[in-house]
Amino acid sequence: MRFDENKPLDVALNDLFERYSEGVPAVKQITAALVEKGVVASQQDIVNDHVAFRTLGLPHLGIASLGKIFLHYGYTQRDHYHFEKKKLDAYWFSPPEPVYPRIFISELRVEELSAEAQHIIKKYTAAINSDPVDALDLDNGAEVGAFFQKPLWDRPTKADYLRLLEENEYAAWVIYNRYYLNHYTISVHALKNGYNTIEDFNNFAEGLGIRLNTEGGKIKTSPDGLLSQSSTVAEMKEALFAGGETLAIAGSYVEFAERRPLPEYSHIPAQQLTTAQRREGFETGNADKIFESTYTSQTKK
């Protein structure tokens, strides 16, 4: 994933990916191995299925705020997904052109947490009294790229982080990481034979010593059988909390996706299939398990 054009969207996505890949060693490890094996010539040859963000469902934040950026760039807001147990909602946004990744934005239904957890979150976000996206020049790609790394609230204390982690791991991840990119996704079906199925790619990744998310099985497949997804377990990073305390916490990860052809196009050779001829959108059951790539049930295995 890298865009050569100087459009604001290109600049923002390039900056977003470069910062993300610096903090997630599996990104470069996977790319280097694919280059070494002659599967791709560079990162640019890897098709990015989608990137995902986590947010808080609060005034001036959440999907309604972050989504404005991508709507400005010509994205279209699509299907809604509801995650009852995790207290999450999500939408995906389809790109203005197939070359760009889909965007998946989820948000935490903060009002469904305990009074104590809500108090902790709102203690940090109370000072946000206007939508921070409204203050951006969305035609300035560098400014937008920097925004994704901007701390919108103070660094949390270790005690507050651990209290949120105990109740809702998504909440804990967001209170520390803010809008840092949660993951990018390799379109495995766009790779050469031997790497272009989710099974083959998982074997390749595990052969590099990379751990995969096993929640619901390593492969999560939609009921129609046309969308299969897997993901690495989040990288652990040493986090600095308010007051100088530190703790190893879950960072970001890499996802793999295989979108199979729709039934009416199954006769077309794989190399000739267009994006529109493959399974589109997402699947609640798949995503529910992918979220757990940052959860302690996976990271502490």
Phi and psi restraints in degrees (value plus and minus 20) as a CYANA .aco file:
   2 ARG   PHI    -182.3  -142.3
   2 ARG   PSI     119.2   159.2
   3 PHE   PHI    -133.9   -93.9
   3 PHE   PSI     113.3   153.3
   4 ASP   PHI    -108.4   -68.4
   4 ASP   PSI     -43.1    -3.1
   5 GLU   PHI     -91.7   -51.7
   5 GLU   PSI     141.1   181.1
   6 ASN   PHI    -120.5   -80.5
   6 ASN   PSI       5.9    45.9
   7 LYS   PHI     -90.8   -50.8
   7 LYS   PSI     132.4   172.4
   8 PRO   PHI     -74.1   -34.1
   8 PRO   PSI     -60.8   -20.8
   9 LEU   PHI     -83.6   -43.6
   9 LEU   PSI     -62.5   -22.5
  10 ASP   PHI     -80.5   -40.5
  10 ASP   PSI     -67.3   -27.3
  11 VAL   PHI     -82.0   -42.0
  11 VAL   PSI     -64.9   -24.9
  12 ALA   PHI     -84.1   -44.1
  12 ALA   PSI     -64.6   -24.6
  13 LEU   PHI     -88.4   -48.4
  13 LEU   PSI     -58.6   -18.6
  14 ASN   PHI     -82.1   -42.1
  14 ASN   PSI     -65.0   -25.0
  15 ASP   PHI     -84.5   -44.5
  15 ASP   PSI     -63.1   -23.1
  16 LEU   PHI     -78.4   -38.4
  16 LEU   PSI     -67.2   -27.2
  17 PHE   PHI     -89.2   -49.2
  17 PHE   PSI     -60.3   -20.3
  18 GLU   PHI     -83.2   -43.2
  18 GLU   PSI     -62.0   -22.0
  19 ARG   PHI     -88.6   -48.6
  19 ARG   PSI     -60.7   -20.7
  20 TYR   PHI     -82.7   -42.7
  20 TYR   PSI     -66.1   -26.1
  21 SER   PHI     -87.2   -47.2
  21 SER   PSI     -44.4    -4.4
  22 GLU   PHI     -89.2   -49.2
  22 GLU   PSI     -48.8    -8.8
  23 GLY   PHI    -118.2   -78.2
  23 GLY   PSI     -23.5    16.5
  24 VAL   PHI    -147.4  -107.4
  24 VAL   PSI      70.0   110.0
  25 PRO   PHI     -73.9   -33.9
  25 PRO   PSI     -49.5    -9.5
  26 ALA   PHI     -81.5   -41.5
  26 ALA   PSI     -47.5    -7.5
  27 VAL   PHI     -80.8   -40.8
  27 VAL   PSI     -75.5   -35.5
  28 LYS   PHI     -91.4   -51.4
  28 LYS   PSI     -51.6   -11.6
  29 GLN   PHI     -83.2   -43.2
  29 GLN   PSI     -65.1   -25.1
  30 ILE   PHI     -86.4   -46.4
  30 ILE   PSI     -66.1   -26.1
  31 THR   PHI     -82.1   -42.1
  31 THR   PSI     -64.3   -24.3
  32 ALA   PHI     -80.7   -40.7
  32 ALA   PSI     -59.9   -19.9
  33 ALA   PHI     -89.2   -49.2
  33 ALA   PSI     -57.4   -17.4
  34 LEU   PHI     -86.5   -46.5
  34 LEU   PSI     -57.9   -17.9
  35 VAL   PHI     -86.6   -46.6
  35 VAL   PSI     -65.1   -25.1
  36 GLU   PHI     -79.8   -39.8
  36 GLU   PSI     -56.0   -16.0
  37 LYS   PHI    -107.9   -67.9
  37 LYS   PSI     -18.1    21.9
  38 GLY   PHI      55.8    95.8
  38 GLY   PSI      -2.4    37.6
  39 VAL   PHI     -96.5   -56.5
  39 VAL   PSI     -59.8   -19.8
  40 VAL   PHI    -155.9  -115.9
  40 VAL   PSI     141.4   181.4
  41 ALA   PHI    -110.3   -70.3
  41 ALA   PSI     -46.9    -6.9
  42 SER   PHI    -184.9  -144.9
  42 SER   PSI     155.4   195.4
  43 GLN   PHI     -75.3   -35.3
  43 GLN   PSI     -53.8   -13.8
  44 GLN   PHI     -81.1   -41.1
  44 GLN   PSI     -44.5    -4.5
  45 ASP   PHI    -101.2   -61.2
  45 ASP   PSI     -31.0     9.0
  46 ILE   PHI    -104.4   -64.4
  46 ILE   PSI     103.5   143.5
  47 VAL   PHI    -100.3   -60.3
  47 VAL   PSI     106.5   146.5
  48 ASN   PHI    -112.7   -72.7
  48 ASN   PSI      88.1   128.1
  49 ASP   PHI     -83.6   -43.6
  49 ASP   PSI     -69.4   -29.4
  50 HIS   PHI    -183.5  -143.5
  50 HIS   PSI     140.4   180.4
  51 VAL   PHI    -139.7   -99.7
  51 VAL   PSI     133.0   173.0
  52 ALA   PHI    -150.8  -110.8
  52 ALA   PSI     122.8   162.8
  53 PHE   PHI    -143.1  -103.1
  53 PHE   PSI     128.2   168.2
  54 ARG   PHI    -132.3   -92.3
  54 ARG   PSI     119.5   159.5
  55 THR   PHI    -160.9  -120.9
  55 THR   PSI     153.8   193.8
  56 LEU   PHI    -126.1   -86.1
  56 LEU   PSI     111.4   151.4
  57 GLY   PHI    -100.5   -60.5
  57 GLY   PSI      55.6    95.6
  58 LEU   PHI    -152.1  -112.1
  58 LEU   PSI     140.2   180.2
  59 PRO   PHI     -73.9   -33.9
  59 PRO   PSI     115.9   155.9
  60 HIS   PHI      54.5    94.5
  60 HIS   PSI     -16.5    23.5
  61 LEU   PHI    -151.1  -111.1
  61 LEU   PSI    -185.6  -145.6
  62 GLY   PHI      57.3    97.3
  62 GLY   PSI    -185.7  -145.7
  63 ILE   PHI     -81.3   -41.3
  63 ILE   PSI     -60.7   -20.7
  64 ALA   PHI     -80.3   -40.3
  64 ALA   PSI     -53.4   -13.4
  65 SER   PHI    -100.9   -60.9
  65 SER   PSI     -81.3   -41.3
  66 LEU   PHI     -82.0   -42.0
  66 LEU   PSI     -53.9   -13.9
  67 GLY   PHI     -81.2   -41.2
  67 GLY   PSI     -45.8    -5.8
  68 LYS   PHI     -78.0   -38.0
  68 LYS   PSI     -55.2   -15.2
  69 ILE   PHI     -80.4   -40.4
  69 ILE   PSI     -67.8   -27.8
  70 PHE   PHI     -98.3   -58.3
  70 PHE   PSI     -51.0   -11.0
  71 LEU   PHI     -82.7   -42.7
  71 LEU   PSI     -58.4   -18.4
  72 HIS   PHI     -81.0   -41.0
  72 HIS   PSI     -53.7   -13.7
  73 TYR   PHI    -107.9   -67.9
  73 TYR   PSI     -11.1    28.9
  74 GLY   PHI      77.1   117.1
  74 GLY   PSI     -15.4    24.6
  75 TYR   PHI     -90.0   -50.0
  75 TYR   PSI     138.2   178.2
  76 THR   PHI    -140.1  -100.1
  76 THR   PSI     107.2   147.2
  77 GLN   PHI     -92.1   -52.1
  77 GLN   PSI     111.9   151.9
  78 ARG   PHI    -136.9   -96.9
  78 ARG   PSI    -149.6  -109.6
  79 ASP   PHI     -90.9   -50.9
  79 ASP   PSI     130.0   170.0
  80 HIS   PHI    -117.1   -77.1
  80 HIS   PSI     121.2   161.2
  81 TYR   PHI    -147.1  -107.1
  81 TYR   PSI     118.9   158.9
  82 HIS   PHI    -141.8  -101.8
  82 HIS   PSI     108.4   148.4
  83 PHE   PHI    -138.8   -98.8
  83 PHE   PSI      75.0   115.0
  84 GLU   PHI     -79.8   -39.8
  84 GLU   PSI     -76.1   -36.1
  85 LYS   PHI     -87.1   -47.1
  85 LYS   PSI     -56.0   -16.0
  86 LYS   PHI    -103.0   -63.0
  86 LYS   PSI     -27.4    12.6
  87 LYS   PHI      42.6    82.6
  87 LYS   PSI      25.0    65.0
  88 LEU   PHI    -146.0  -106.0
  88 LEU   PSI     132.7   172.7
  89 ASP   PHI    -147.9  -107.9
  89 ASP   PSI     137.8   177.8
  90 ALA   PHI    -173.6  -133.6
  90 ALA   PSI     136.0   176.0
  91 TYR   PHI    -154.4  -114.4
  91 TYR   PSI     133.6   173.6
  92 TRP   PHI    -135.0   -95.0
  92 TRP   PSI     135.8   175.8
  93 PHE   PHI    -144.0  -104.0
  93 PHE   PSI     106.4   146.4
  94 SER   PHI    -106.1   -66.1
  94 SER   PSI     123.3   163.3
  95 PRO   PHI     -97.1   -57.1
  95 PRO   PSI     139.5   179.5
  96 PRO   PHI     -88.9   -48.9
  96 PRO   PSI     -45.0    -5.0
  97 GLU   PHI    -162.4  -122.4
  97 GLU   PSI     128.9   168.9
  98 PRO   PHI     -79.4   -39.4
  98 PRO   PSI     -40.8    -0.8
  99 VAL   PHI     -87.3   -47.3
  99 VAL   PSI     -43.1    -3.1
 100 TYR   PHI    -111.4   -71.4
 100 TYR   PSI     132.7   172.7
 101 PRO   PHI     -94.8   -54.8
 101 PRO   PSI     133.0   173.0
 102 ARG   PHI     -85.5   -45.5
 102 ARG   PSI     138.5   178.5
 103 ILE   PHI    -138.7   -98.7
 103 ILE   PSI     112.0   152.0
 104 PHE   PHI    -140.3  -100.3
 104 PHE   PSI      97.6   137.6
 105 ILE   PHI    -140.6  -100.6
 105 ILE   PSI     103.4   143.4
 106 SER   PHI    -131.1   -91.1
 106 SER   PSI     140.2   180.2
 107 GLU   PHI    -164.3  -124.3
 107 GLU   PSI     127.6   167.6
 108 LEU   PHI    -105.4   -65.4
 108 LEU   PSI     112.9   152.9
 109 ARG   PHI    -101.8   -61.8
 109 ARG   PSI      62.5   102.5
 110 VAL   PHI     -75.9   -35.9
 110 VAL   PSI     -56.4   -16.4
 111 GLU   PHI     -85.7   -45.7
 111 GLU   PSI     -32.2     7.8
 112 GLU   PHI    -112.3   -72.3
 112 GLU   PSI     -23.3    16.7
 113 LEU   PHI    -100.8   -60.8
 113 LEU   PSI     151.4   191.4
 114 SER   PHI     -84.6   -44.6
 114 SER   PSI     140.4   180.4
 115 ALA   PHI     -78.8   -38.8
 115 ALA   PSI     -57.7   -17.7
 116 GLU   PHI     -86.4   -46.4
 116 GLU   PSI     -64.7   -24.7
 117 ALA   PHI     -85.1   -45.1
 117 ALA   PSI     -61.4   -21.4
 118 GLN   PHI     -80.1   -40.1
 118 GLN   PSI     -62.8   -22.8
 119 HIS   PHI     -80.6   -40.6
 119 HIS   PSI     -63.0   -23.0
 120 ILE   PHI     -81.3   -41.3
 120 ILE   PSI     -69.2   -29.2
 121 ILE   PHI     -82.4   -42.4
 121 ILE   PSI     -66.3   -26.3
 122 LYS   PHI     -91.4   -51.4
 122 LYS   PSI     -43.0    -3.0
 123 LYS   PHI     -79.9   -39.9
 123 LYS   PSI     -57.1   -17.1
 124 TYR   PHI    -105.2   -65.2
 124 TYR   PSI     -51.6   -11.6
 125 THR   PHI    -118.0   -78.0
 125 THR   PSI     -24.6    15.4
 126 ALA   PHI     -79.0   -39.0
 126 ALA   PSI     -50.5   -10.5
 127 ALA   PHI     -95.5   -55.5
 127 ALA   PSI     -29.5    10.5
 128 ILE   PHI    -105.0   -65.0
 128 ILE   PSI      77.5   117.5
 129 ASN   PHI    -129.0   -89.0
 129 ASN   PSI      -8.8    31.2
 130 SER   PHI    -173.7  -133.7
 130 SER   PSI     140.2   180.2
 131 ASP   PHI     -91.4   -51.4
 131 ASP   PSI      96.3   136.3
 132 PRO   PHI     -83.1   -43.1
 132 PRO   PSI     -44.9    -4.9
 133 VAL   PHI     -87.6   -47.6
 133 VAL   PSI     -50.0   -10.0
 134 ASP   PHI     -85.4   -45.4
 134 ASP   PSI     -40.4    -0.4
 135 ALA   PHI    -108.0   -68.0
 135 ALA   PSI     -23.8    16.2
 136 LEU   PHI    -108.2   -68.2
 136 LEU   PSI     129.0   169.0
 137 ASP   PHI    -110.4   -70.4
 137 ASP   PSI      79.0   119.0
 138 LEU   PHI     -89.7   -49.7
 138 LEU   PSI     -30.0    10.0
 139 ASP   PHI    -109.7   -69.7
 139 ASP   PSI     -16.8    23.2
 140 ASN   PHI    -129.4   -89.4
 140 ASN   PSI      76.7   116.7
 141 GLY   PHI     -79.9   -39.9
 141 GLY   PSI     -56.6   -16.6
 142 ALA   PHI     -85.1   -45.1
 142 ALA   PSI     -58.6   -18.6
 143 GLU   PHI     -86.2   -46.2
 143 GLU   PSI     -60.3   -20.3
 144 VAL   PHI     -87.3   -47.3
 144 VAL   PSI     -62.4   -22.4
 145 GLY   PHI     -79.1   -39.1
 145 GLY   PSI     -62.5   -22.5
 146 ALA   PHI     -86.0   -46.0
 146 ALA   PSI     -51.7   -11.7
 147 PHE   PHI     -81.2   -41.2
 147 PHE   PSI     -57.4   -17.4
 148 PHE   PHI     -84.3   -44.3
 148 PHE   PSI     -39.4     0.6
 149 GLN   PHI    -121.5   -81.5
 149 GLN   PSI     -23.2    16.8
 150 LYS   PHI     -96.1   -56.1
 150 LYS   PSI     110.3   150.3
 151 PRO   PHI     -95.8   -55.8
 151 PRO   PSI      90.2   130.2
 152 LEU   PHI    -100.8   -60.8
 152 LEU   PSI     -33.1     6.9
 153 TRP   PHI    -167.1  -127.1
 153 TRP   PSI     149.6   189.6
 154 ASP   PHI     -84.4   -44.4
 154 ASP   PSI     133.2   173.2
 155 ARG   PHI     -79.3   -39.3
 155 ARG   PSI     109.9   149.9
 156 PRO   PHI     -93.3   -53.3
 156 PRO   PSI     142.1   182.1
 157 THR   PHI     -99.2   -59.2
 157 THR   PSI     138.0   178.0
 158 LYS   PHI     -82.7   -42.7
 158 LYS   PSI     -58.0   -18.0
 159 ALA   PHI     -83.8   -43.8
 159 ALA   PSI     -62.5   -22.5
 160 ASP   PHI     -86.3   -46.3
 160 ASP   PSI     -61.2   -21.2
 161 TYR   PHI     -79.6   -39.6
 161 TYR   PSI     -67.3   -27.3
 162 LEU   PHI     -86.4   -46.4
 162 LEU   PSI     -54.1   -14.1
 163 ARG   PHI     -86.8   -46.8
 163 ARG   PSI     -61.5   -21.5
 164 LEU   PHI     -87.2   -47.2
 164 LEU   PSI     -59.7   -19.7
 165 LEU   PHI     -79.0   -39.0
 165 LEU   PSI     -56.2   -16.2
 166 GLU   PHI     -85.5   -45.5
 166 GLU   PSI     -54.6   -14.6
 167 GLU   PHI    -117.5   -77.5
 167 GLU   PSI     -62.8   -22.8
 168 ASN   PHI    -171.7  -131.7
 168 ASN   PSI      85.7   125.7
 169 GLU   PHI     -86.3   -46.3
 169 GLU   PSI     -49.8    -9.8
 170 TYR   PHI     -81.6   -41.6
 170 TYR   PSI     -65.0   -25.0
 171 ALA   PHI     -78.9   -38.9
 171 ALA   PSI     -63.6   -23.6
 172 ALA   PHI     -83.5   -43.5
 172 ALA   PSI     -61.6   -21.6
 173 TRP   PHI     -80.9   -40.9
 173 TRP   PSI     -66.1   -26.1
 174 VAL   PHI     -91.1   -51.1
 174 VAL   PSI     -58.6   -18.6
 175 ILE   PHI     -82.4   -42.4
 175 ILE   PSI     -48.2    -8.2
 176 TYR   PHI    -112.9   -72.9
 176 TYR   PSI     -66.4   -26.4
 177 ASN   PHI    -107.2   -67.2
 177 ASN   PSI     -36.6     3.4
 178 ARG   PHI      33.1    73.1
 178 ARG   PSI    -147.1  -107.1
 179 TYR   PHI    -112.7   -72.7
 179 TYR   PSI      -5.7    34.3
 180 TYR   PHI     -74.9   -34.9
 180 TYR   PSI     117.7   157.7
 181 LEU   PHI     -78.5   -38.5
 181 LEU   PSI     106.0   146.0
 182 ASN   PHI     -95.1   -55.1
 182 ASN   PSI     -63.8   -23.8
 183 HIS   PHI    -187.1  -147.1
 183 HIS   PSI     138.0   178.0
 184 TYR   PHI    -136.4   -96.4
 184 TYR   PSI     144.6   184.6
 185 THR   PHI    -151.9  -111.9
 185 THR   PSI     104.6   144.6
 186 ILE   PHI    -102.9   -62.9
 186 ILE   PSI     104.5   144.5
 187 SER   PHI     -99.5   -59.5
 187 SER   PSI      75.3   115.3
 188 VAL   PHI     -88.2   -48.2
 188 VAL   PSI     -48.6    -8.6
 189 HIS   PHI     -85.7   -45.7
 189 HIS   PSI     -34.2     5.8
 190 ALA   PHI    -109.2   -69.2
 190 ALA   PSI     -22.1    17.9
 191 LEU   PHI    -110.0   -70.0
 191 LEU   PSI     154.4   194.4
 192 LYS   PHI     -96.5   -56.5
 192 LYS   PSI     145.7   185.7
 193 ASN   PHI     -73.2   -33.2
 193 ASN   PSI     121.9   161.9
 194 GLY   PHI      77.2   117.2
 194 GLY   PSI     -35.6     4.4
 195 TYR   PHI    -153.4  -113.4
 195 TYR   PSI     -23.0    17.0
 196 ASN   PHI    -117.7   -77.7
 196 ASN   PSI      -5.0    35.0
 197 THR   PHI    -141.8  -101.8
 197 THR   PSI     135.9   175.9
 198 ILE   PHI     -83.4   -43.4
 198 ILE   PSI     -54.7   -14.7
 199 GLU   PHI     -84.3   -44.3
 199 GLU   PSI     -68.4   -28.4
 200 ASP   PHI     -82.7   -42.7
 200 ASP   PSI     -61.4   -21.4
 201 PHE   PHI     -90.7   -50.7
 201 PHE   PSI     -57.6   -17.6
 202 ASN   PHI     -80.1   -40.1
 202 ASN   PSI     -63.0   -23.0
 203 ASN   PHI     -81.5   -41.5
 203 ASN   PSI     -60.9   -20.9
 204 PHE   PHI     -81.9   -41.9
 204 PHE   PSI     -68.2   -28.2
 205 ALA   PHI     -84.0   -44.0
 205 ALA   PSI     -63.9   -23.9
 206 GLU   PHI     -86.8   -46.8
 206 GLU   PSI     -48.9    -8.9
 207 GLY   PHI     -85.8   -45.8
 207 GLY   PSI     -38.8     1.2
 208 LEU   PHI    -108.5   -68.5
 208 LEU   PSI     -21.1    18.9
 209 GLY   PHI      66.8   106.8
 209 GLY   PSI      -6.2    33.8
 210 ILE   PHI    -106.8   -66.8
 210 ILE   PSI     111.4   151.4
 211 ARG   PHI    -104.0   -64.0
 211 ARG   PSI     119.2   159.2
 212 LEU   PHI    -127.2   -87.2
 212 LEU   PSI     130.1   170.1
 213 ASN   PHI     -85.2   -45.2
 213 ASN   PSI     103.5   143.5
 214 THR   PHI    -123.5   -83.5
 214 THR   PSI     -18.3    21.7
 215 GLU   PHI     -82.0   -42.0
 215 GLU   PSI     101.1   141.1
 216 GLY   PHI      52.6    92.6
 216 GLY   PSI      -5.7    34.3
 217 GLY   PHI      77.3   117.3
 217 GLY   PSI     136.0   176.0
 218 LYS   PHI     -85.0   -45.0
 218 LYS   PSI     -50.8   -10.8
 219 ILE   PHI    -128.3   -88.3
 219 ILE   PSI     105.6   145.6
 220 LYS   PHI    -127.2   -87.2
 220 LYS   PSI     100.5   140.5
 221 THR   PHI    -143.1  -103.1
 221 THR   PSI     117.8   157.8
 222 SER   PHI     -87.0   -47.0
 222 SER   PSI     135.1   175.1
 223 PRO   PHI     -74.8   -34.8
 223 PRO   PSI     -50.9   -10.9
 224 ASP   PHI    -100.6   -60.6
 224 ASP   PSI     -24.0    16.0
 225 GLY   PHI      55.2    95.2
 225 GLY   PSI     -12.7    27.3
 226 LEU   PHI    -121.5   -81.5
 226 LEU   PSI     -29.1    10.9
 227 LEU   PHI    -150.8  -110.8
 227 LEU   PSI      96.0   136.0
 228 SER   PHI    -140.0  -100.0
 228 SER   PSI     118.1   158.1
 229 GLN   PHI    -157.5  -117.5
 229 GLN   PSI     126.3   166.3
 230 SER   PHI    -159.6  -119.6
 230 SER   PSI     147.5   187.5
 231 SER   PHI    -174.9  -134.9
 231 SER   PSI     136.7   176.7
 232 THR   PHI     -96.1   -56.1
 232 THR   PSI     143.0   183.0
 233 VAL   PHI    -100.7   -60.7
 233 VAL   PSI     119.1   159.1
 234 ALA   PHI     -74.6   -34.6
 234 ALA   PSI     123.1   163.1
 235 GLU   PHI     -88.6   -48.6
 235 GLU   PSI     118.2   158.2
 236 MET   PHI    -109.0   -69.0
 236 MET   PSI     119.1   159.1
 237 LYS   PHI    -154.4  -114.4
 237 LYS   PSI     130.1   170.1
 238 GLU   PHI     -99.1   -59.1
 238 GLU   PSI      93.6   133.6
 239 ALA   PHI    -121.3   -81.3
 239 ALA   PSI     118.5   158.5
 240 LEU   PHI    -119.0   -79.0
 240 LEU   PSI     104.0   144.0
 241 PHE   PHI    -124.0   -84.0
 241 PHE   PSI     147.8   187.8
 242 ALA   PHI     -76.8   -36.8
 242 ALA   PSI     118.6   158.6
 243 GLY   PHI      69.5   109.5
 243 GLY   PSI     -21.6    18.4
 244 GLY   PHI      69.0   109.0
 244 GLY   PSI     -20.0    20.0
 245 GLU   PHI     -93.7   -53.7
 245 GLU   PSI     133.1   173.1
 246 THR   PHI    -148.2  -108.2
 246 THR   PSI     140.1   180.1
 247 LEU   PHI    -184.3  -144.3
 247 LEU   PSI     121.7   161.7
 248 ALA   PHI     -97.9   -57.9
 248 ALA   PSI     100.4   140.4
 249 ILE   PHI    -148.8  -108.8
 249 ILE   PSI     145.2   185.2
 250 ALA   PHI     -92.2   -52.2
 250 ALA   PSI     111.9   151.9
 251 GLY   PHI    -120.4   -80.4
 251 GLY   PSI    -143.2  -103.2
 252 SER   PHI    -133.1   -93.1
 252 SER   PSI     159.8   199.8
 253 TYR   PHI    -170.7  -130.7
 253 TYR   PSI    -197.4  -157.4
 254 VAL   PHI    -141.3  -101.3
 254 VAL   PSI     117.4   157.4
 255 GLU   PHI    -130.3   -90.3
 255 GLU   PSI     135.1   175.1
 256 PHE   PHI    -143.7  -103.7
 256 PHE   PSI     117.8   157.8
 257 ALA   PHI    -155.6  -115.6
 257 ALA   PSI     120.5   160.5
 258 GLU   PHI    -141.7  -101.7
 258 GLU   PSI      95.9   135.9
 259 ARG   PHI    -124.1   -84.1
 259 ARG   PSI      94.2   134.2
 260 ARG   PHI    -106.6   -66.6
 260 ARG   PSI     141.0   181.0
 261 PRO   PHI     -87.2   -47.2
 261 PRO   PSI     126.5   166.5
 262 LEU   PHI     -82.9   -42.9
 262 LEU   PSI     131.4   171.4
 263 PRO   PHI     -70.4   -30.4
 263 PRO   PSI     -59.2   -19.2
 264 GLU   PHI     -91.7   -51.7
 264 GLU   PSI     -30.6     9.4
 265 TYR   PHI    -136.2   -96.2
 265 TYR   PSI      -9.6    30.4
 266 SER   PHI     -86.2   -46.2
 266 SER   PSI     -36.7     3.3
 267 HIS   PHI    -103.3   -63.3
 267 HIS   PSI     -31.0     9.0
 268 ILE   PHI    -102.0   -62.0
 268 ILE   PSI     114.2   154.2
 269 PRO   PHI     -75.6   -35.6
 269 PRO   PSI     122.5   162.5
 270 ALA   PHI     -74.1   -34.1
 270 ALA   PSI     -58.7   -18.7
 271 GLN   PHI     -88.0   -48.0
 271 GLN   PSI     -38.7     1.3
 272 GLN   PHI    -119.4   -79.4
 272 GLN   PSI     -26.5    13.5
 273 LEU   PHI     -90.2   -50.2
 273 LEU   PSI     120.5   160.5
 274 THR   PHI    -115.4   -75.4
 274 THR   PSI     146.9   186.9
 275 THR   PHI     -77.1   -37.1
 275 THR   PSI     -60.7   -20.7
 276 ALA   PHI     -87.4   -47.4
 276 ALA   PSI     -38.3     1.7
 277 GLN   PHI    -112.0   -72.0
 277 GLN   PSI     -21.4    18.6
 278 ARG   PHI    -126.3   -86.3
 278 ARG   PSI     145.4   185.4
 279 ARG   PHI     -78.3   -38.3
 279 ARG   PSI     109.3   149.3
 280 GLU   PHI    -127.3   -87.3
 280 GLU   PSI     152.0   192.0
 281 GLY   PHI      53.3    93.3
 281 GLY   PSI    -180.1  -140.1
 282 PHE   PHI    -153.2  -113.2
 282 PHE   PSI    -197.0  -157.0
 283 GLU   PHI    -160.4  -120.4
 283 GLU   PSI     104.1   144.1
 284 THR   PHI     -75.3   -35.3
 284 THR   PSI     -65.4   -25.4
 285 GLY   PHI     -81.5   -41.5
 285 GLY   PSI     -58.6   -18.6
 286 ASN   PHI     -86.8   -46.8
 286 ASN   PSI     -72.2   -32.2
 287 ALA   PHI     -81.7   -41.7
 287 ALA   PSI     -56.0   -16.0
 288 ASP   PHI     -76.1   -36.1
 288 ASP   PSI     -59.4   -19.4
 289 LYS   PHI    -101.3   -61.3
 289 LYS   PSI     -53.3   -13.3
 290 ILE   PHI     -83.6   -43.6
 290 ILE   PSI     -56.7   -16.7
 291 PHE   PHI     -70.9   -30.9
 291 PHE   PSI     -52.5   -12.5
 292 GLU   PHI     -96.6   -56.6
 292 GLU   PSI     -16.3    23.7
 293 SER   PHI     -81.4   -41.4
 293 SER   PSI     -41.4    -1.4
 294 THR   PHI    -124.4   -84.4
 294 THR   PSI     -18.5    21.5
 295 TYR   PHI    -105.7   -65.7
 295 TYR   PSI     131.8   171.8
 296 THR   PHI     -83.1   -43.1
 296 THR   PSI     -43.5    -3.5
 297 SER   PHI     -81.3   -41.3
 297 SER   PSI     -44.6    -4.6
 298 GLN   PHI    -121.6   -81.6
 298 GLN   PSI     -65.6   -25.6
 299 THR   PHI     -89.1   -49.1
 299 THR   PSI     -44.4    -4.4
 300 LYS   PHI    -118.8   -78.8
 300 LYS   PSI     -11.6    28.4
